[in-house]
């Protein structure tokens, strides 16, 4: 890898952590912090530039554990562009979607069926990963023009779309902000509502819970949080309903809805740089990870 890299944590499973360099979608690393063992993942089969397409961009990455085969897998989605013959080179058009899965057991990539959609914040990995199913925030590039979560079943290697709750009136992404996290072992959706008032910017969050993947009607609204000032987005729920927040200045904070108190944790970062990743230490060997549950 280059001396300077923009690394994101794609995910963590059974003590193994997957890292990804945002500057190049071919730079992916597996790491066990407890044993300090690392493994550079082989380069994907998808070339950055080919004779068939103008260019290729990463459209989502994820890391998970296949409990059926005791295998660790990385999923990468790509958008392949070809130039528009009339507007070239200013408005290239998407001509194909491509998905590949890496198996640690075989140390190789193989192509799987893909879905036509745009994954937002695609280099950060899945927003949630629970019971072998990971999710991204996505929107459709097809006739349905849906928006919601795109789920990937690590074991069966299939995608599933779940549109946003009916009647949530989220508007366009620039008008409202969405965030996904886990709450009581289910996917939770936070939809922001922001109002500019004299004393500053106040924000409310509506919290929804998804009970069944692929079923829009299974969304239920739990509660609203706010008004809050100086916060940007929720990152994760902790015990006793305490929420990790990223503030407007990039600080990490804890918010207790029962007392309405916000506590800065004195951890600073650039805006959108903070991640909360569940991790449990283990002695799983990357070289023989498929032999250990």
C-alpha positions in Angstrom: 0.0 0.0 0.0 1.0 3.6 -0.4 2.7 5.3 2.6 -0.4 7.5 3.0 -3.8 5.8 3.0 -7.4 6.7 3.9 -8.5 3.7 5.9 -12.0 2.7 6.9 -13.1 -0.2 9.1 -15.3 -2.3 6.9 -16.4 -4.6 9.7 -15.4 -7.0 12.5 -16.4 -10.6 13.0 -15.1 -13.1 15.7 -12.1 -10.9 16.4 -11.1 -10.3 12.8 -11.2 -6.8 11.4 -11.5 -5.9 7.7 -9.8 -2.6 6.7 -10.2 -0.8 3.3 -8.2 2.0 1.7 -10.6 4.6 0.3 -7.9 5.8 -2.2 -7.9 2.4 -4.0 -10.7 -0.2 -3.9 -8.1 -2.9 -4.4 -6.3 -2.2 -1.1 -8.1 -4.4 1.5 -6.6 -5.9 4.6 -7.7 -8.5 7.2 -6.3 -8.0 10.7 -6.5 -9.6 14.2 -5.6 -6.9 16.7 -5.1 -9.5 19.5 -2.6 -11.6 17.6 -1.3 -8.8 15.3 -1.7 -11.1 12.4 -2.5 -9.5 9.1 -3.3 -10.6 5.5 -3.4 -8.4 2.4 -6.5 -9.6 0.4 -5.7 -10.5 -3.2 -6.7 -8.0 -5.9 -10.2 -8.3 -7.2 -10.9 -9.7 -10.6 -12.5 -6.4 -11.7 -9.9 -4.1 -13.4 -10.2 -0.4 -12.7 -10.1 0.3 -16.5 -10.8 -2.2 -19.3 -11.3 -2.1 -23.0 -15.1 -2.6 -22.5 -15.8 0.3 -20.0 -14.7 3.8 -19.6 -14.0 3.4 -15.8 -15.1 1.5 -12.7 -16.1 2.7 -9.2 -16.6 0.9 -6.0 -20.3 0.7 -5.1 -20.3 -0.8 -1.6 -18.1 -3.1 0.4 -18.9 -5.4 3.4 -17.3 -8.1 5.6 -19.1 -11.0 7.3 -19.0 -14.6 8.6 -20.6 -17.5 6.9 -21.8 -19.7 9.9 -22.7 -22.5 7.5 -19.3 -23.0 6.0 -17.2 -21.3 8.8 -15.8 -19.0 6.2 -15.1 -15.2 6.3 -16.2 -13.3 3.2 -15.8 -9.8 1.7 -18.5 -8.5 -0.7 -17.6 -5.8 -3.2 -20.1 -4.1 -5.5 -19.0 -2.0 -8.6 -20.6 0.4 -11.0 -19.2 0.1 -14.6 -19.4 3.2 -16.8 -19.2 3.7 -20.5 -19.1 7.2 -22.1 -22.2 8.7 -23.6 -21.5 9.2 -27.3 -23.2 12.6 -27.3 -22.1 14.1 -24.0 -18.7 12.4 -23.7 -16.7 12.8 -21.6 -18.7 15.0 -19.2 -21.6 12.7 -18.5 -20.6 9.0 -18.6 -23.5 6.6 -18.2 -23.8 3.5 -16.1 -23.9 0.4 -18.3 -23.5 -2.5 -15.9 -23.4 -3.5 -12.2 -20.9 -6.1 -10.9 -20.5 -7.9 -7.6 -17.8 -10.2 -6.3 -17.3 -12.2 -3.1 -13.9 -13.0 -1.6 -13.6 -16.2 0.4 -10.9 -16.5 3.0 -11.1 -20.3 2.8 -10.2 -20.3 -0.9 -8.3 -17.0 -0.9 -10.0 -16.0 -4.1 -12.7 -13.8 -5.6 -15.7 -15.0 -7.7 -18.6 -13.1 -9.4 -22.2 -13.3 -8.1 -25.5 -11.8 -9.2 -25.6 -8.1 -8.6 -28.5 -5.5 -8.2 -28.9 -2.1 -10.0 -28.7 0.4 -7.1 -26.6 3.2 -5.7 -25.0 2.5 -2.3 -24.5 5.7 -0.3 -21.2 6.2 1.6 -20.0 3.1 -0.1 -16.5 2.8 1.2 -17.4 2.5 4.9 -18.7 -1.0 4.8 -22.1 -2.3 5.9 -24.0 -0.1 8.4 -25.2 -3.1 10.3 -24.1 -6.8 10.4 -26.3 -9.1 12.4 -27.0 -12.9 12.2 -25.1 -13.1 8.8 -27.0 -10.3 7.1 -25.4 -6.9 6.5 -27.0 -3.7 5.3 -26.2 -0.5 3.4 -28.1 2.7 2.8 -29.1 2.5 -0.9 -31.4 3.9 -3.6 -32.6 2.3 -6.8 -31.3 3.0 -10.3 -34.2 1.3 -11.9 -37.9 2.1 -12.7 -39.0 1.7 -9.1 -36.7 4.5 -7.9 -36.8 3.0 -4.3 -34.8 4.2 -1.3 -34.0 2.3 1.8 -31.7 -0.5 2.9 -30.0 -3.1 0.7 -29.2 -6.3 2.6 -26.8 -9.0 1.8 -27.1 -12.6 3.1 -23.5 -13.7 3.7 -24.3 -17.4 3.6 -26.7 -17.5 0.6 -25.0 -14.7 -1.2 -28.2 -12.9 -2.2 -29.4 -9.3 -2.0 -32.7 -8.1 -0.6 -34.2 -4.6 -0.9 -36.3 -3.0 1.9 -37.8 0.4 1.0 -38.1 3.1 3.6 -41.2 3.2 5.9 -44.4 4.4 4.2 -45.4 7.9 5.1 -42.0 8.8 6.6 -41.7 11.7 4.1 -37.9 11.8 4.2 -37.5 13.9 1.1 -34.2 14.0 -0.8 -30.9 13.0 0.9 -29.8 16.6 1.0 -32.9 17.7 2.8 -32.9 14.9 5.4 -30.2 12.7 6.8 -30.6 9.0 7.4 -28.5 6.7 9.6 -28.7 2.9 10.3 -27.5 1.1 13.4 -28.5 -1.9 15.6 -31.0 -1.6 18.3 -32.1 -4.7 20.3 -30.5 -6.9 17.6 -32.7 -5.4 14.9 -31.9 -2.8 12.2 -32.9 0.7 13.4 -33.3 3.7 11.1 -32.8 7.3 12.2 -34.4 10.0 10.1 -33.2 13.6 10.9 -35.4 16.6 10.9 -33.6 19.9 11.1 -34.9 23.4 11.7 -33.0 26.7 11.7 -34.0 29.0 14.6 -32.5 32.1 16.1 -30.5 30.4 18.8 -28.9 27.9 16.3 -29.6 24.7 14.5 -31.9 22.2 16.2 -32.4 18.7 15.1 -34.9 15.9 15.8 -34.5 12.2 15.0 -37.3 9.8 14.3 -36.2 6.3 15.2 -37.8 3.3 13.3 -37.2 -0.4 13.8 -37.2 -3.1 11.0 -38.7 -6.4 12.1 -38.4 -8.3 8.8 -36.1 -7.7 5.8 -37.8 -7.0 2.5 -41.1 -6.1 4.1 -41.8 -2.3 4.1 -44.8 -2.8 6.5 -42.6 -4.3 9.2 -41.1 -0.9 10.0 -42.4 0.5 13.3 -41.7 4.0 14.7 -40.4 3.8 18.2 -39.8 7.3 19.4 -38.3 10.7 18.5 -35.1 12.2 20.0 -34.7 16.0 20.3 -34.5 18.8 19.9 -30.7 18.6 19.9 -28.2 21.3 19.1 -24.7 20.8 17.6 -25.2 17.2 16.6 -24.7 15.7 13.2 -25.7 12.0 13.3 -26.3 9.1 15.6 -23.6 6.4 15.4 -24.8 3.5 17.6 -27.0 2.6 20.5 -25.3 1.5 23.7 -26.6 0.1 26.9 -29.6 1.7 28.7 -30.7 3.5 25.5 -27.6 5.7 25.5 -26.7 6.9 22.0 -23.3 7.6 20.5 -23.4 10.8 18.5 -21.0 12.5 16.1 -21.2 16.3 16.7 -21.0 19.1 14.1 -17.4 19.7 15.1 -16.4 16.0 14.7 -16.4 15.1 18.4 -17.7 11.9 19.7 -20.4 12.2 22.4 -22.9 10.2 24.5 -26.5 11.3 24.8 -28.8 10.0 27.5 -32.5 10.4 26.4 -33.8 10.0 29.9 -31.7 12.9 31.3 -31.3 14.7 28.0 -27.6 15.1 28.9 -24.8 15.2 26.2 -21.3 14.1 27.3 -18.3 14.8 25.2 -15.8 11.9 25.1 -12.9 14.1 24.1 -12.3 12.1 20.9 -12.0 14.4 17.9 -12.1 13.6 14.2 -13.0 15.1 10.9 -16.7 15.2 10.1 -18.0 11.8 8.9 -14.8 10.1 10.0 -16.1 8.5 13.2 -17.1 4.8 13.2 -18.5 2.6 16.0 -17.6 -1.0 15.3 -18.5 -3.9 17.7 -15.4 -5.9 18.5 -14.7 -8.9 20.7 -11.1 -10.1 21.1 -10.3 -13.6 19.9 -7.3 -15.7 18.9 -8.7 -16.7 15.6 -5.9 -17.2 13.0 -6.4 -15.5 9.7 -4.4 -18.2 8.0 -6.6 -21.0 9.5 -9.7 -19.0 10.3 -12.0 -21.4 8.4 -11.1 -24.1 10.9 -12.4 -22.2 14.0 -15.9 -21.2 14.8 
